[in-house]
Amino acid sequence: MTVFAAMLDALFADASMAVGAVHTRASDGAATPVRAVLKSPDRDIDGFDTRATVATKLAEVRVSELPAVSEGDTLTVDGTAYRVKRAERPDADRLLWRLSLTEA
């Protein structure tokens, strides 16, 4: 285990940083319990000589808990279901999925 993986394990174990969630695959309905770090950053969109600010919902999930994720899958947190719009692994060590979510 790398020092980065150990650090992520500590962060995801902290109840003030991560929450329990359930990932459900769209392809076959298989459900997997995971820990997720949720974020809700605002995003500015420019176009047609105007700017709009849009609220977004992101989740980070460890690859060790969720080896595969696809667009259309569902992440349920505290009874609220979110559809995965995009899934990407942003880090070089391939430790985290970064999921772009929308309410299902």
URZI-V117348 format. One record per residue. RES is the residue in three letters. OMEGA is omega in degrees with one decimal (999 if undefined). Layout:
<<RES & OMEGA> <RES & OMEGA>>
This chain:
<<MET & 178.1> <THR & 178.1> <VAL & 178.9> <PHE & 177.3> <ALA & 177.7> <ALA & 177.9> <MET & 178.9> <LEU & 177.0> <ASP & 178.9> <ALA & 179.8> <LEU & -178.1> <PHE & 176.7> <ALA & -177.8> <ASP & -177.2> <ALA & 178.7> <SER & -179.6> <MET & -174.6> <ALA & 179.6> <VAL & 173.7> <GLY & -179.9> <ALA & 175.8> <VAL & 175.6> <HIS & 178.7> <THR & 179.6> <ARG & 178.0> <ALA & -174.0> <SER & -176.0> <ASP & 177.4> <GLY & 179.0> <ALA & -177.5> <ALA & -180.0> <THR & 174.6> <PRO & -179.2> <VAL & 169.6> <ARG & -177.4> <ALA & 170.5> <VAL & -178.0> <LEU & 178.0> <LYS & 178.0> <SER & -179.1> <PRO & 171.9> <ASP & 179.4> <ARG & 177.6> <ASP & 178.4> <ILE & 178.4> <ASP & 175.9> <GLY & 177.6> <PHE & 177.8> <ASP & 177.1> <THR & 178.1> <ARG & 177.2> <ALA & 175.9> <THR & -175.8> <VAL & 175.3> <ALA & 178.4> <THR & 176.6> <LYS & 178.8> <LEU & 173.5> <ALA & 171.7> <GLU & -177.8> <VAL & -179.8> <ARG & 177.3> <VAL & 179.4> <SER & 177.1> <GLU & -174.0> <LEU & -174.8> <PRO & -178.8> <ALA & 176.1> <VAL & -176.7> <SER & 172.6> <GLU & -179.6> <GLY & 174.5> <ASP & -178.5> <THR & 172.3> <LEU & -177.8> <THR & -178.4> <VAL & 179.1> <ASP & 176.6> <GLY & 178.1> <THR & -179.1> <ALA & 176.4> <TYR & 176.5> <ARG & 177.9> <VAL & 177.0> <LYS & -178.2> <ARG & 177.0> <ALA & 178.4> <GLU & 176.0> <ARG & -172.5> <PRO & -172.4> <ASP & -175.9> <ALA & -178.5> <ASP & 179.3> <ARG & -178.8> <LEU & -173.6> <LEU & 163.1> <TRP & 168.8> <ARG & -174.9> <LEU & 172.2> <SER & -171.1> <LEU & 169.6> <THR & 179.9> <GLU & -177.5> <ALA & 999>>
